[in-house]
């Protein structure tokens, strides 16, 4: 009985969140959304999801705190190094033929993947002809991404990943360490546009040559996954590339026919010409 009430409370809170603030989590995978909202309820000190909903409706200052629970900000630089090696060795030789490039990091979280790509493109001599778009729905995540500052104790793992990805330099060339933090070089984001963008509600905003959206779709239900993949299809230039997370694929999407496998084991796809 209690589970049924909680499920109804969650449904009403998600509707209130959309109606009041235009953040739409209604088609996110319900099990993980429920788990995150119950954690938020407990951590934020509410006795019930309904009380949290009332607080959200009447106190806008609660919104960013709740968004931090509902959005995922766990990542690392060069996460899954074999993915970045595949980009370096198999995708970038194709991208190199274009006079200018646009790359979209969809769901950029705190920016680790963005900086990974910026470093990779710099090492391959493509950074000055590339414009990066880093988008997320969480304003605090976008602020963190734009700052480019990470705990120093994470950098050892970042460095190992970078080396395994085929890095052509030392990662230490790209950051300065101070007071337990690593601040990444501002020039890495000199050609980055940081922007709020929702895969749930927003439309195409530019033609891309590479879209990297990794470990985002796993939090969507099937219909929302399909919408996002359709958005990527419409955003990609012909023969452009789409990179997904290791547990994601296009198999069940109605848009699958628009893509061909490019590096199957790394979930890298190529937009077909027609």
PyMOL commands that set and color helices and strands:
alter all, ss='L'
color gray80, all
select helices_A, chain A and resi 2-21+30-43+49-58+61-70+81-95+112-123+127-129+139-147+152-164+171-174+186-189+217-219+222-235+256-258+264-266
alter helices_A, ss='H'
color red, helices_A
select strands_A, chain A and resi 101-106+130-136+149-151+175-178+181-184+192-196+208-213+236-244+259-263+268-271
alter strands_A, ss='S'
color yellow, strands_A
deselect
rebuild
show_as cartoon
